[in-house]
Amino acid sequence: MTAKRRILVTSALPYANGPIHLGYVLEAVQTDVWARFQRLRGHECHYVCADDTHGTPIMLKAQAEGLAPERMIADVHAEHSRDLAGMLISLDHFGSTHSPANEAVCRRMYLTLRERGFIERRTIRQAYDASANLFLPDRYVKGTCPNCGAADQYGDSCEVCGATYTPADLKDAVSVISGTPPVDRDSEHYFFRLSAFEERLKAWMAGGAVQRSVAHKLEEWFAQGLKDWDISRDEPYFGFEIPDAPHKYFYVWFDAPIGYLGSFTELCARTGLEFQDFFAPDSAAELHHFIGKDILYFHALFWPAVLEGSGQRRPTSVHAHGFVTINGQKMSKSRGTFITARRYLDLLPAEYLRYYFAAKLGTGLDDVDFNLEEFASRVNADLVGKLVNIASRCAGFIHRSAGGTLAESLPEPALFAEFAACGAPIAEAYESRDYAGAIRQIMALADRANQYIDQRKPWLIAKRPDGADEARAVCTQGLNLFRTLMIYLKPVLPEMAAKAERFLRDAAWHWDDAATALLGRPIGVYEPLATRLDPAVVARLVEPQSPAAATPAASAAPAAATGPVTIDEFARVDLRIAKILAAERVDGADKLLRLRVDLGELGERQVFAGIRAAYDPATLIGRLTVVVANLAPRKMRFGVSEGMILAAGPGGPDVFLLSPDAGAAPGMRVK
């Protein structure tokens, strides 16, 4: 066993203007598997992250939704926290960049940078929307590319030819907000002197802090010369105000990476960890960042320089990965391939996706394709057909031949030793983030274990009058091989591993336990640890989804009346009797209850209703009410609402469900 390491690990901050999607899930899984592996090896490993909450997009979206930015990001934080937990991401702390802790760290680091001469003030000319009274970020200006002539390009780079430029270079530029041409105005801005760190960054990079392919990309930027970084924005802006600079705010990309430190500060306050043990310049602890390849500049150049300039240690490593594609194409809302974490979790178990991503993640920047057909076949073949098949084939013989107690010795200790010896190369693969390599080795061992059982045929041995002990021994061998495989897969499949621990009545596993056999002790009754994926259910991941919309009960105001409704129009409304089977409050929603209703021949449906202030959910279960059954499904942040509950009253606690007379039954049409 190597010396115990102290490790702090982060994944990039999800932006708080939308749901977690599979692209971010890939990164969270990559980080989580590595953190779980380190803990399994006995190292001290802390995993922190936070929502990225500042900037113009957040401010404008909150305005569009009629919410204060603080309320919107709080709602999104609850959603992100729920979905990351659903994906079994073992965060020690998930904070927010809009926190007192993060603001304090931002101010401290900025003031240190200023005192050390790394902050300069300059007057710049930038695009301004006179209609919206707002300075425009680069990506809030669109126009024709000055290099290739492609239309509808953002103000920082062309998606067609890859050229980079400023909004002033665009032809026919317009504001994304108002559609009017922007004007240029002078403004004083604050710059971080990134250029002062060029040689130190080259030395840091040469020390192996980034992947080789990343180093090649960084060399391109070094060849162009590092440019000083504009870290300020003008009001109105949602963020932290810069000290001694009224009406100026930290640019989101200044305070966002500092969010790692803000989140860790909160973890320290909760647990008693010492912040300086991990961030002092001479710290012996490790700091590892997992990021997507699209934010390399910020994490591999800007961030290490800010850390060093403010008197703190640089990252040990920055680990970059590629994007997620769906069936070979970029994720797209229009094509139905923009899959959110919630959409996935509503249909399928998290561990199947964790396994699939791990089986495809290597050490490079290659994109990972989520091919739905391959996903189903791989899970069914590997997890069901190979892995848990070992346990299901062996457990019954242990109970039938020995009352559920394992044999006292292994019939083939050399085979077990072979499995145990593979722990070193598998650990090396995990350590280097070559999860695909680790999975290949583990599944090759699973094949060996199944071959052993096929060759020994315990089902035939058990039929012999004197075969009970031998069958028990063969199956004890098989279960120990299964146990070793599950220990190796525990970073990827934590819930399945926990179930296997309980099935074998074993203590929580550590990595070194794979080298010691489990003998002469009772085990539990085997229950399925994995079941086959139905390709039809997997295909539903990319079924067209209805546009997001609020329920009528939760809308800010009713739509204006447009005149009388004809009898034909009213006849199109399908009103049905529904029985409420389940009711619960919706986390993050003040007005909503989530109802599961029975509509008879139309089946069961989920409906969100804005009646939380009027009803205790427990009092609704078993009650009959009236539902609009042919309302188009509506996708909300909390799930899909598949109907509308009818109610009357002025609102708030004074809302009353419509209740049918005695004798009504679920599914009856209301006439």
FENUR-V894403 format. One record per residue. N is the residue number from 1. RES is the residue in three letters. OMEGA is omega in degrees with one decimal (* if undefined). D_CENTER is the distance of its C-alpha to the mean C-alpha in Angstrom with 2 decimals. Layout:
n	res	omega	d_center
N	RES	OMEGA	D_CENTER
N	RES	OMEGA	D_CENTER
This chain:
n	res	omega	d_center
1	MET	178.6	32.14
2	THR	179.3	31.29
3	ALA	-178.7	31.44
4	LYS	-179.9	28.64
5	ARG	172.6	26.19
6	ARG	-169.5	24.49
7	ILE	168.7	21.06
8	LEU	-176.3	18.54
9	VAL	179.0	15.21
10	THR	163.6	12.53
11	SER	-177.1	9.57
12	ALA	-174.3	10.16
13	LEU	175.4	9.90
14	PRO	-177.8	8.02
15	TYR	-169.8	11.21
16	ALA	176.4	12.39
17	ASN	179.8	14.17
18	GLY	-176.1	11.93
19	PRO	170.5	9.10
20	ILE	177.6	5.45
21	HIS	-174.1	6.65
22	LEU	175.6	6.91
23	GLY	177.6	7.85
24	TYR	178.0	4.89
25	VAL	177.6	3.50
26	LEU	-178.8	7.05
27	GLU	179.9	7.15
28	ALA	178.4	5.15
29	VAL	179.1	7.37
30	GLN	179.6	10.18
31	THR	-175.3	10.29
32	ASP	179.6	10.13
33	VAL	-179.1	12.79
34	TRP	179.5	14.90
35	ALA	178.9	14.86
36	ARG	177.8	15.73
37	PHE	-179.6	18.35
38	GLN	178.1	19.91
39	ARG	179.3	20.27
40	LEU	178.2	21.69
41	ARG	177.8	24.19
42	GLY	-179.8	25.29
43	HIS	174.3	24.00
44	GLU	-175.6	22.90
45	CYS	179.6	19.27
46	HIS	-177.0	17.32
47	TYR	179.8	13.63
48	VAL	176.2	13.01
49	CYS	179.4	10.83
50	ALA	170.1	11.50
51	ASP	174.7	11.19
52	ASP	-162.4	13.38
53	THR	-172.0	15.95
54	HIS	173.6	19.18
55	GLY	-178.7	21.08
56	THR	-179.9	23.12
57	PRO	177.9	20.48
58	ILE	-177.9	19.29
59	MET	-177.1	22.99
60	LEU	179.0	24.04
61	LYS	177.9	21.41
62	ALA	177.5	22.31
63	GLN	-179.2	25.93
64	ALA	-179.3	25.49
65	GLU	179.6	24.04
66	GLY	-177.9	26.82
67	LEU	166.9	24.69
68	ALA	179.4	24.92
69	PRO	-179.5	21.99
70	GLU	179.1	21.57
71	ARG	-178.2	21.29
72	MET	-177.5	18.80
73	ILE	175.5	16.35
74	ALA	177.8	16.97
75	ASP	-179.6	16.13
76	VAL	179.6	12.84
77	HIS	177.9	12.06
78	ALA	179.2	12.92
79	GLU	179.4	10.74
80	HIS	-179.1	7.53
81	SER	179.7	8.92
82	ARG	-175.3	9.75
83	ASP	176.6	6.71
84	LEU	175.9	4.96
85	ALA	178.1	8.58
86	GLY	176.9	8.95
87	MET	175.7	6.89
88	LEU	178.1	9.33
89	ILE	-168.6	7.64
90	SER	179.0	11.07
91	LEU	172.4	10.96
92	ASP	174.7	14.60
93	HIS	176.3	14.13
94	PHE	-173.8	11.70
95	GLY	180.0	14.18
96	SER	176.2	15.06
97	THR	177.3	17.09
98	HIS	-178.0	19.51
99	SER	176.2	20.91
100	PRO	-179.7	24.42
101	ALA	-178.8	23.26
102	ASN	177.9	21.60
103	GLU	179.6	24.63
104	ALA	179.1	26.96
105	VAL	178.4	25.38
106	CYS	-179.2	25.41
107	ARG	-178.7	29.05
108	ARG	-178.2	30.06
109	MET	178.9	28.67
110	TYR	-178.5	30.09
111	LEU	176.1	33.47
112	THR	177.3	33.67
113	LEU	179.9	32.96
114	ARG	179.4	35.63
115	GLU	-178.1	38.11
116	ARG	175.1	37.73
117	GLY	-177.8	38.47
118	PHE	176.7	35.11
119	ILE	177.3	34.85
120	GLU	174.9	37.18
121	ARG	179.2	38.03
122	ARG	173.5	38.81
123	THR	-178.9	39.80
124	ILE	172.1	37.89
125	ARG	-179.0	38.29
126	GLN	-177.4	35.28
127	ALA	-178.4	34.68
128	TYR	176.8	35.38
129	ASP	-176.8	35.14
130	ALA	179.4	38.41
131	SER	-178.3	37.67
132	ALA	-178.2	34.41
133	ASN	-171.4	35.81
134	LEU	168.0	32.76
135	PHE	-171.6	32.23
136	LEU	168.9	29.88
137	PRO	-176.1	26.97
138	ASP	-174.1	27.37
139	ARG	171.9	24.91
140	TYR	171.6	26.78
141	VAL	177.3	29.81
142	LYS	179.0	30.36
143	GLY	-178.9	33.39
144	THR	-179.1	35.01
145	CYS	179.0	34.13
146	PRO	-176.6	37.15
147	ASN	-175.2	36.82
148	CYS	178.1	36.52
149	GLY	179.0	37.17
150	ALA	-178.7	33.96
151	ALA	171.9	33.56
152	ASP	178.8	30.68
153	GLN	179.2	29.06
154	TYR	-173.7	27.22
155	GLY	178.7	29.19
156	ASP	-178.6	27.64
157	SER	-179.6	27.51
158	CYS	179.4	28.52
159	GLU	-179.3	26.07
160	VAL	-175.9	29.17
161	CYS	177.5	31.02
162	GLY	-179.4	28.59
163	ALA	174.7	31.14
164	THR	-175.3	30.17
165	TYR	175.8	32.31
166	THR	178.2	32.58
167	PRO	-179.5	32.80
168	ALA	-179.3	36.56
169	ASP	-178.0	36.79
170	LEU	171.6	35.51
171	LYS	178.4	38.22
172	ASP	-176.0	38.44
173	ALA	174.6	35.60
174	VAL	174.7	34.46
175	SER	176.1	32.13
176	VAL	-175.3	29.03
177	ILE	-173.9	29.61
178	SER	-176.8	33.30
179	GLY	179.8	34.29
180	THR	177.8	37.12
181	PRO	177.5	37.97
182	PRO	174.0	36.80
183	VAL	178.3	39.45
184	ASP	176.6	39.44
185	ARG	177.5	39.87
186	ASP	176.1	40.28
187	SER	177.1	38.01
188	GLU	-178.9	37.90
189	HIS	-177.6	34.62
190	TYR	-174.6	33.48
191	PHE	171.0	32.61
192	PHE	-174.5	31.20
193	ARG	179.0	33.52
194	LEU	-177.6	31.12
195	SER	-179.3	34.18
196	ALA	-174.1	35.68
197	PHE	-171.8	33.10
198	GLU	-177.0	33.52
199	GLU	179.2	35.51
200	ARG	177.2	33.46
201	LEU	176.7	30.24
202	LYS	179.7	32.04
203	ALA	178.2	33.08
204	TRP	179.7	29.61
205	MET	-178.7	28.24
206	ALA	179.9	31.24
207	GLY	176.6	30.38
208	GLY	-178.1	27.45
209	ALA	180.0	24.62
210	VAL	177.2	23.02
211	GLN	-177.3	23.10
212	ARG	179.9	26.40
213	SER	176.1	25.07
214	VAL	179.0	23.47
215	ALA	177.9	26.82
216	HIS	178.5	28.62
217	LYS	179.1	26.58
218	LEU	179.0	27.25
219	GLU	176.3	30.90
220	GLU	179.5	31.03
221	TRP	176.6	30.02
222	PHE	-179.4	32.51
223	ALA	178.5	35.16
224	GLN	-175.9	34.73
225	GLY	-178.7	34.94
226	LEU	-178.8	32.24
227	LYS	176.8	32.51
228	ASP	-166.5	32.36
229	TRP	177.4	29.29
230	ASP	-175.6	29.69
231	ILE	-177.7	27.71
232	SER	174.1	29.23
233	ARG	-179.2	29.08
234	ASP	174.5	31.72
235	GLU	-2.4	31.58
236	PRO	-177.0	30.41
237	TYR	177.7	26.97
238	PHE	-178.3	24.23
239	GLY	-179.8	23.80
240	PHE	177.8	25.99
241	GLU	-179.0	29.66
242	ILE	179.1	31.06
243	PRO	176.4	33.75
244	ASP	-179.5	37.28
245	ALA	-177.6	36.12
246	PRO	176.9	36.45
247	HIS	175.7	34.48
248	LYS	-175.2	32.34
249	TYR	174.9	28.63
250	PHE	172.4	26.28
251	TYR	-174.8	24.41
252	VAL	-177.9	20.65
253	TRP	169.3	20.30
254	PHE	-174.7	22.62
255	ASP	-178.7	20.93
256	ALA	177.9	17.25
257	PRO	174.7	17.51
258	ILE	175.1	19.87
259	GLY	173.5	17.03
260	TYR	-178.3	16.27
261	LEU	177.8	19.83
262	GLY	178.9	19.78
263	SER	179.3	16.97
264	PHE	175.8	18.86
265	THR	178.8	22.05
266	GLU	175.9	20.85
267	LEU	178.6	19.94
268	CYS	-179.3	23.43
269	ALA	-177.7	25.08
270	ARG	-170.7	23.67
271	THR	-177.7	24.39
272	GLY	174.0	27.33
273	LEU	177.6	25.81
274	GLU	-178.1	27.75
275	PHE	-175.0	25.92
276	GLN	176.1	28.63
277	ASP	-177.2	28.31
278	PHE	-173.5	25.14
279	PHE	173.9	26.03
280	ALA	-178.1	29.81
281	PRO	-178.3	31.13
282	ASP	-177.3	32.59
283	SER	175.3	29.66
284	ALA	177.8	29.59
285	ALA	180.0	25.95
286	GLU	176.9	23.25
287	LEU	-176.6	20.52
288	HIS	176.4	17.82
289	HIS	172.7	15.29
290	PHE	-173.6	12.66
291	ILE	170.1	12.41
292	GLY	-175.2	12.73
293	LYS	-178.9	16.41
294	ASP	-178.9	16.80
295	ILE	179.7	16.84
296	LEU	-176.0	19.25
297	TYR	-176.1	22.10
298	PHE	-172.7	20.47
299	HIS	-176.1	19.25
300	ALA	177.7	22.12
301	LEU	-175.4	24.97
302	PHE	-173.5	24.55
303	TRP	178.0	22.50
304	PRO	179.1	24.72
305	ALA	177.9	27.74
306	VAL	178.2	26.75
307	LEU	-178.2	26.17
308	GLU	-178.5	29.52
309	GLY	-179.9	31.35
310	SER	172.9	30.44
311	GLY	-179.7	31.71
312	GLN	-177.7	28.60
313	ARG	174.2	27.49
314	ARG	178.3	25.59
315	PRO	171.4	22.48
316	THR	-179.3	23.43
317	SER	169.2	21.15
318	VAL	-175.0	18.66
319	HIS	-177.9	16.79
320	ALA	179.0	15.86
321	HIS	179.0	14.41
322	GLY	-178.7	14.99
323	PHE	173.3	13.39
324	VAL	170.5	12.45
325	THR	-179.3	15.44
326	ILE	-177.2	16.26
327	ASN	175.7	19.68
328	GLY	-178.7	20.64
329	GLN	174.8	19.93
330	LYS	175.9	17.62
331	MET	-175.2	15.20
332	SER	176.8	17.57
333	LYS	-177.8	17.88
334	SER	179.7	21.60
335	ARG	-178.4	21.36
336	GLY	-177.2	18.96
337	THR	173.1	16.45
338	PHE	-172.5	13.73
339	ILE	177.7	11.56
340	THR	176.1	9.00
341	ALA	-178.4	6.71
342	ARG	178.1	9.72
343	ARG	178.8	12.19
344	TYR	-174.8	11.19
345	LEU	176.5	11.24
346	ASP	-175.4	14.48
347	LEU	-166.7	16.04
348	LEU	178.4	14.99
349	PRO	-178.7	14.13
350	ALA	-172.1	10.79
351	GLU	177.4	12.98
352	TYR	177.9	14.47
353	LEU	177.2	11.47
354	ARG	-178.9	10.84
355	TYR	-177.9	14.56
356	TYR	178.2	14.80
357	PHE	-179.8	12.40
358	ALA	-178.2	14.23
359	ALA	-178.3	17.47
360	LYS	-175.9	16.99
361	LEU	173.4	15.65
362	GLY	-175.4	18.68
363	THR	-173.8	19.63
364	GLY	-176.4	20.12
365	LEU	-178.5	18.64
366	ASP	175.4	19.07
367	ASP	179.3	16.76
368	VAL	-178.9	15.22
369	ASP	175.1	16.54
370	PHE	179.3	15.07
371	ASN	-170.2	18.58
372	LEU	179.8	18.79
373	GLU	178.9	22.20
374	GLU	179.1	21.46
375	PHE	-178.6	18.34
376	ALA	-176.6	20.64
377	SER	-178.7	23.50
378	ARG	177.9	21.72
379	VAL	-178.4	20.22
380	ASN	-177.9	23.62
381	ALA	-173.0	25.59
382	ASP	-173.0	23.78
383	LEU	-177.6	22.34
384	VAL	-173.9	24.96
385	GLY	-177.8	27.90
386	LYS	-167.7	27.88
387	LEU	-174.7	25.98
388	VAL	175.9	26.56
389	ASN	179.8	29.77
390	ILE	-178.2	31.31
391	ALA	-177.1	30.92
392	SER	-179.9	32.00
393	ARG	-171.6	35.08
394	CYS	-170.1	36.22
395	ALA	-176.5	35.56
396	GLY	-179.4	38.25
397	PHE	178.3	40.99
398	ILE	-178.9	40.35
399	HIS	-177.8	40.94
400	ARG	-172.9	43.86
401	SER	-174.3	45.71
402	ALA	177.6	45.10
403	GLY	176.4	43.90
404	GLY	-179.2	40.31
405	THR	179.2	41.18
406	LEU	177.3	40.20
407	ALA	-177.6	43.05
408	GLU	-179.2	44.36
409	SER	179.4	43.88
410	LEU	178.8	42.19
411	PRO	179.6	44.46
412	GLU	-178.8	42.84
413	PRO	-179.8	41.66
414	ALA	177.9	41.54
415	LEU	176.5	38.79
416	PHE	179.0	36.71
417	ALA	177.2	37.47
418	GLU	178.0	36.26
419	PHE	-178.6	32.84
420	ALA	-179.1	32.78
421	ALA	179.2	33.80
422	CYS	179.4	30.77
423	GLY	-177.6	28.59
424	ALA	179.1	29.48
425	PRO	176.7	28.47
426	ILE	177.0	25.25
427	ALA	178.4	24.43
428	GLU	177.8	25.38
429	ALA	176.4	22.98
430	TYR	-176.6	20.02
431	GLU	-178.4	21.29
432	SER	179.8	21.50
433	ARG	174.0	17.99
434	ASP	-176.9	19.92
435	TYR	178.6	17.93
436	ALA	177.3	19.66
437	GLY	178.0	22.92
438	ALA	-179.1	22.18
439	ILE	178.5	21.35
440	ARG	179.3	24.55
441	GLN	-178.0	26.61
442	ILE	-179.2	25.32
443	MET	173.3	25.95
444	ALA	175.6	29.36
445	LEU	177.2	30.18
446	ALA	175.4	29.14
447	ASP	179.6	31.66
448	ARG	-179.5	34.23
449	ALA	178.7	33.76
450	ASN	176.4	34.26
451	GLN	178.7	37.25
452	TYR	-179.0	38.76
453	ILE	178.4	38.58
454	ASP	-178.4	39.97
455	GLN	-176.2	42.80
456	ARG	175.9	43.77
457	LYS	-179.0	43.47
458	PRO	178.7	43.40
459	TRP	175.3	44.05
460	LEU	178.7	47.44
461	ILE	-175.9	48.18
462	ALA	179.7	47.70
463	LYS	178.6	50.38
464	ARG	179.8	53.02
465	PRO	-177.7	55.12
466	ASP	-171.3	54.30
467	GLY	-173.5	50.73
468	ALA	-177.4	48.70
469	ASP	-179.5	48.33
470	GLU	178.0	47.49
471	ALA	177.5	44.83
472	ARG	-179.1	43.38
473	ALA	179.4	43.36
474	VAL	-178.2	41.72
475	CYS	171.9	38.95
476	THR	175.8	38.55
477	GLN	-178.6	38.04
478	GLY	-179.8	35.49
479	LEU	176.5	33.47
480	ASN	174.6	33.53
481	LEU	176.4	32.25
482	PHE	-179.6	29.42
483	ARG	178.9	28.70
484	THR	178.7	28.56
485	LEU	-179.4	26.11
486	MET	175.5	23.79
487	ILE	179.2	24.01
488	TYR	-178.4	23.01
489	LEU	-175.8	19.98
490	LYS	176.7	18.94
491	PRO	-177.5	16.16
492	VAL	-174.0	14.59
493	LEU	-173.7	15.87
494	PRO	-179.6	16.16
495	GLU	178.4	17.11
496	MET	177.8	19.52
497	ALA	179.1	21.00
498	ALA	176.9	21.61
499	LYS	178.4	23.38
500	ALA	176.0	25.39
501	GLU	-179.7	26.40
502	ARG	178.0	27.72
503	PHE	-179.5	29.44
504	LEU	-178.8	31.21
505	ARG	-176.6	31.87
506	ASP	174.2	30.68
507	ALA	178.3	29.34
508	ALA	-172.0	25.72
509	TRP	165.7	25.68
510	HIS	-174.9	25.74
511	TRP	-176.1	25.81
512	ASP	178.3	29.61
513	ASP	-179.6	30.17
514	ALA	-177.2	29.82
515	ALA	-177.8	33.29
516	THR	-177.7	35.05
517	ALA	176.9	36.03
518	LEU	-171.1	35.83
519	LEU	169.9	39.44
520	GLY	-178.4	41.92
521	ARG	-178.2	39.64
522	PRO	174.8	38.71
523	ILE	179.3	35.45
524	GLY	176.2	34.00
525	VAL	-177.9	34.19
526	TYR	170.6	31.60
527	GLU	-174.4	29.18
528	PRO	179.0	26.92
529	LEU	177.5	23.76
530	ALA	177.6	22.37
531	THR	-175.0	23.72
532	ARG	175.0	24.04
533	LEU	174.5	21.72
534	ASP	-179.9	23.64
535	PRO	179.2	23.30
536	ALA	177.3	24.21
537	VAL	177.8	21.17
538	VAL	-179.2	18.91
539	ALA	-179.5	20.83
540	ARG	178.1	19.92
541	LEU	-176.9	16.39
542	VAL	172.4	18.24
543	GLU	178.4	20.96
544	PRO	179.0	21.84
545	GLN	177.6	20.33
546	SER	177.8	22.54
547	PRO	178.5	22.06
548	ALA	177.8	20.43
549	ALA	178.1	23.25
550	ALA	174.0	24.21
551	THR	179.7	26.42
552	PRO	-178.4	30.06
553	ALA	-177.3	30.26
554	ALA	-177.5	27.50
555	SER	-178.5	28.90
556	ALA	-178.9	30.52
557	ALA	178.7	33.85
558	PRO	176.8	35.44
559	ALA	-179.8	36.39
560	ALA	177.7	40.00
561	ALA	-177.8	42.50
562	THR	178.8	43.85
563	GLY	-177.7	47.01
564	PRO	175.5	48.18
565	VAL	179.3	46.24
566	THR	179.1	48.39
567	ILE	178.2	48.88
568	ASP	177.9	47.31
569	GLU	-179.1	44.16
570	PHE	-178.2	43.98
571	ALA	179.6	44.61
572	ARG	-178.9	41.32
573	VAL	-177.9	39.45
574	ASP	179.8	38.87
575	LEU	-177.1	39.17
576	ARG	170.3	38.64
577	ILE	179.3	39.08
578	ALA	174.0	35.85
579	LYS	-178.9	35.49
580	ILE	-177.6	32.60
581	LEU	-178.2	31.12
582	ALA	178.9	28.28
583	ALA	179.5	27.31
584	GLU	174.9	24.72
585	ARG	-179.4	23.58
586	VAL	178.4	20.34
587	ASP	177.9	18.25
588	GLY	178.7	18.09
589	ALA	-175.3	21.05
590	ASP	-170.6	24.56
591	LYS	-165.7	26.55
592	LEU	163.5	24.80
593	LEU	174.4	25.36
594	ARG	-177.9	23.60
595	LEU	169.6	26.51
596	ARG	-173.3	26.95
597	VAL	177.6	30.38
598	ASP	179.6	32.86
599	LEU	177.2	34.73
600	GLY	-176.9	37.10
601	GLU	178.7	37.52
602	LEU	176.9	34.54
603	GLY	-179.7	32.22
604	GLU	179.8	29.53
605	ARG	173.4	27.17
606	GLN	179.4	24.57
607	VAL	172.7	25.89
608	PHE	-177.7	24.73
609	ALA	-178.3	27.81
610	GLY	-174.2	28.53
611	ILE	-174.5	30.88
612	ARG	-177.8	29.13
613	ALA	-174.2	31.93
614	ALA	-170.7	34.58
615	TYR	166.4	33.56
616	ASP	-176.4	32.43
617	PRO	-176.3	30.12
618	ALA	-178.0	32.21
619	THR	-176.7	35.33
620	LEU	-173.7	33.99
621	ILE	-178.2	33.41
622	GLY	-176.8	36.27
623	ARG	173.8	37.49
624	LEU	177.0	38.54
625	THR	-177.4	37.73
626	VAL	-177.3	37.75
627	VAL	167.7	34.87
628	VAL	-169.3	34.80
629	ALA	-177.5	33.81
630	ASN	173.7	33.78
631	LEU	-179.9	31.54
632	ALA	177.6	28.96
633	PRO	-178.9	25.45
634	ARG	-179.4	23.39
635	LYS	179.1	19.60
636	MET	178.2	18.45
637	ARG	-173.5	15.32
638	PHE	-177.9	15.94
639	GLY	-178.1	16.87
640	VAL	175.1	19.96
641	SER	-170.6	23.39
642	GLU	178.7	26.09
643	GLY	178.9	29.23
644	MET	173.3	30.93
645	ILE	178.1	32.71
646	LEU	179.5	36.11
647	ALA	179.8	37.23
648	ALA	177.2	39.91
649	GLY	-176.7	40.57
650	PRO	178.9	40.04
651	GLY	-178.5	36.51
652	GLY	179.9	34.86
653	PRO	-178.2	36.53
654	ASP	174.8	39.23
655	VAL	-172.9	37.50
656	PHE	177.5	39.11
657	LEU	173.1	37.86
658	LEU	-177.1	40.39
659	SER	179.5	41.80
660	PRO	177.5	44.02
661	ASP	176.2	47.34
662	ALA	-179.0	47.99
663	GLY	176.6	48.07
664	ALA	-178.0	45.03
665	ALA	-179.7	42.47
666	PRO	177.7	38.91
667	GLY	179.0	38.97
668	MET	177.5	42.34
669	ARG	177.3	42.71
670	VAL	-175.7	43.74
671	LYS	*	46.95
